[in-house]
Amino acid sequence: MSKPVKDMIVAEYKRRFNDVTSGLLIDIRGIEANTNNELRVDLLQKDIHITVLKNSLAKTAFQDTELEGLADLIEGPSALAFGGNSVVEVARKLVDWAKKIKKLELKAAVLDGQFFEGHEGVKRLSEFPTKEEAQGTVVQLLLSPAGNVVKAATSPGSNLASIIKEITTRLEEGKTIEKIA
């Protein structure tokens, strides 16, 4: 391959992965074509993309980027899976697919500079909460004490209101109100 062609491929990788800060390195070698297509279509529905990499050129393109941690593991047939709402979602989908496709190798992942190596590392990443799940948990934690405070503040007031209503009803009916000890 000529130097200008290599430079064009590196430039394309840099353009394609410019805003990608996290992704998964996988090996899809040996997967039947139909199964590969099913995998890609399923992932594409979640806006997850797979790009097969030319190893040495990808290593060059990943220099000084968030994906640089993956460069050391780019050996043999490698592809980068990225996109979706978060790399956690990508990891979850690929861990599920790895159960169905035994030849799908999960090599590594990177999330905000944190590196996860091998199948176990990617599986551990898939157990992390997504950004939306983490935000929901934080909101729930913040609202829970506030809800308890509101309940505590309104509870005595509602009890008092029901007592006043009962007194009013008894007085209107001409009943006497007895002192409760």
Secondary structure, DSSP 4 states (H G I P E B T S, - for coil): --HHHHHHHHHHHHHHTTT---EEEEE-TT--HHHHHHHHHHHHHTTEEEEEE-HHHHHHHHTTSGGGGGGGG--SSEEEEEESS-HHHHHHHHHHHHHH-TT-EEEEEEETTEEEEHHHHHHHHHTSPPHHHHHHHHHHHHHHHHHHHHHHHHHHHHHHHHHHHHHHHHHHTT---PPP-
